[in-house]
Structures are given as structure tokens and as C-alpha cells.
Amino acid sequence: MMTTYILGAIALVLIGSVTVSGIVYARQQDLQKRKQMVRKLIAEADEAIAFQSLLLKIDERFDILIKLQNIVVAALKKAQKITPADKMIQHNLSTQAARLDEFNHNKREQPVVCWSTSDAELVHYQTRISQLSKLLDIYRNRGDLSIAEHQAMQTQLKELQFKFTHNSLLYQADTFAEQNNITSYQLYIKQAIQTIRKSDMADDEKNTRIKELSERINSVKETGRTEQLPPFIKINSSNAA
């Protein structure tokens, strides 16, 4: 009889141990899943935040910036809901929510400068704009953007890519004009003309702008001087595309 009691007690201990182990394992698995989800949400927020400086620098409009910031805030809110005691997430959410309010009121710390001052900087920003375009595709595919929103933003990005490239080339032309470097001056104007030809602007506007730039090249051929010519970008930024 005693042996039966002992065996029964051992069996109960084993069952209890297995039960406790199962509960602990389930909790560990749940905790791991929650951590993974939080990391994913924070990564999504960081991915969008990474394009803030780009858009603030070169885009006068706030449409894309506000949409990205809404995605940032939504991701951080989900992360905070999963881990409400995480002070870092709370602080990050508060910061990004405040930035969203600024963007909604069209506030920015620095004026827009929609051109680069070097070829390397131009390539860098062109690459970043292309990367942002791909990110918008991801947002469309996972439902963060409607088809109409996606199309409108991609159109805006394409226009921004043209404007930034065109202005950057003319800025470089201005730089070489100051040096009376005729060859480089003409080269950058010719590149700017090519960007116009490849753009989606209306034919009348396209022809007018190409004519204006072509006349500048012809003027230099006649005079052999560039330093007295009015700048495209460097002094009067209102001449920007």
C-alpha cells in the first residue's frame, strides 16, 4: 500500500512538473513572439523615419512626409501596446507624434534646397529618391497605401527626381560660369537639356525650356565668356525648376 502511495505521489510530482514546464515554455514562446513583433514594428518605423531628412531638404510639399509619419506613429503605437512599460518606445512615440503635428502644420526647421552642390551629392540623393519609390511600393503591397495614394505619390516623386536633377545640373553650370570654364558650363547645360527631353512635361513647356538653355549655350559660343551671365540657381533660387 505504501508503495502505491509513493508511486502516486511521484506521478503527481512528475505531472505537476510537466505542467509547470509547459506553462513556462508557452510563456517564453509568447514573450519571444512579442519581442519579435516589437522589433519588426520599430524597424518599420525606422525605415520611414530614415527618409525624413531627404523630404524636408528637397520637397516643398508635405504630402509624402505626412503619410510616412503617420505610418511611423501607427507602428510605434502598436509597439507600445505590446510593451506598455517600455520607456524608450514611449519617448520615441511622443517625439514622432510631435513631428507629425509639425508636418501637419507645414513646419520645417530649414528652408527647402532642391539641388545638390556636387555630382556625388546628386547621385546620393537620386539613389535615396529611388529607394523611397521602392518603399512606397512595399506600402502599397501591404495595404498601407491605396492604389490611388500610391500612384499620386509616385508621380510626385518622379517630378521631384526631375526637379532635383535639373536644378543640380544648373547649379553646377553656375559654378563653372563663375570660373569662366566654358567647356564644363556647356556640358552641364546640355545634360540639363537631356533631363528636360526625358521628362513628362508638356511639349510646349519642354520646347520653351530647351530653347532657353540652347540660347545660353549659343551666347557663350559667341562671346567666349560665362562669368557675366545671370545664374540659374546659385543667387536667385526662384529660377529653380
Summary of the structure (lengths in Angstrom):
residues: 241
radius of gyration: 29.2
end to end distance: 97.7
largest distance: 119.3
contacts: 663
relative contact order: 0.08
helix: 78%
strand: 0%
